[in-house]
Amino acid sequence: MEFIAEATAHLPTVRAEPFGMLIVDFARKVGAKTIVKGLRAISDFEYEFEMHQLNRMQAPDVDTVYVMAGPQYSFLSSKWRKRARHLRRTHRGPRFAHSCGPVEGRALSPPGVKESPIPMTQ
């Protein structure tokens, strides 16, 4: 909670509070019209999609906004690194793979993100 409070301290209309009830009931209790949630991976999306459907049935007046996490707070599946490497070798790859530079012997990581400890495989 402290992390969220510090990160949003400059936003006077945003607050973070713990709660022990359904999120839509809590939103109504505090007069919130929008719930903001973060997504780190596709599995988060699948879960949140179901929760969104339930919340909408119970409280159609409360919206939910989803924010995708930055790469430093997420992970990149080895499946996508391998796919990008394959495309780079066969077609010079899509724009994002090309911009990562040579991939021989290293993982594809966005600028500013530490390299994956998992080595690239042939």
N, C-alpha and C positions, 0 to 999 in steps of 0.2 A: 504494500500500500504506500509506503514511503516513496518508493521509486516513482510511482504514478503521480503522487502528489507533487514531487519535485519537478517532474517532466512537464506537468501542466500548470505549474504555479503562475505562469504569465497569462493564463487564460481564465479570466474572472468568471466565466459562465460554466467552467468545467470543474467537477469535483469527483473524487474517488471515495467510495464508502463501502465497507463490508456489509453484507446482508445475509439473512438466513431464511429466505422465502423465494418463491418463484420470481425470476427477474422482472417479469411484466408487472407483477403485483408491487414489487419494490419501485419500479419506475413510476407507476401511478401514485404510490404513497408519497414520493418526493416531488411529484409534478414533472417528471422527465418525459419528454416527447420523443427522444432519440437515445438509443443505446449504441455505444461504439465498442466493437470487438476486433481483436487482431487475429489474423490467420497466418500460420507459419508454414503449413504444408497442406497438400490436398486432403489428407485425412482430417485436418481441422475443418476444411470446407464441407466435407461429407457430413460430419457431426453437426456443424452449425447450420447447415441447410435444413436438416430435420428439426432442429430446435427453432429455427426461424418459422417453419410451417406451423409448429405448435403455438409459438408466441403470437403469430398473426391471427390464429383462430381465437385465441383468448383475448388479445388486445390489438385489434386492427388500427387503433389510433396511435400506437407506439411503433416508431420506425427503428430499424437496426441498420447501422452502417458498418461495413467490414473494411478493415485496413490490412493490406498485405504487409508482412514484416519485411524489413530490409534484409539483404543477404547475410549480414553479420549476425542476425538473430534467427537464421533459418539454416537449412542445409540443402545441398544439391545432390540428388540421387546419383549414384555411380552410373545408372542406366543412361541418364542424360549426358554425362561426361563422355561415356563411350560412344553414344550416338553422335555427339558433336565432333568427336575425334574421327569417327568413320566418315562423316560428311566432309570434314576438312580434307581428308585424304582423297576422297573420290570426286568431290565437286568443288573444292576450295571452300566448302561449307557455307552456312548462312552467315549473315553479317556479324552476328554476335560471336560466332566461333572464330571468324577471321580476325576480329578485333582483339582477341585474347593473345594473339601472337603464337609462336611455336608451342606445340603441345607435347613434343617428344619427351617422355619421362616425367611429366608433371601434370597435375590436375588442372582443369579449367576453373578458374576462380575470378570473380569480378575484381576490378581494381580496388585496393584497400582492404580486401578480405584475405585472411591468411590461407595459404594453400592447404588443401585437404591432406590429412595424414595418410590417406589411402592412395597408394601409388597407382598410376594408370597401368592397365594391362594391355597386352597385345591383342 
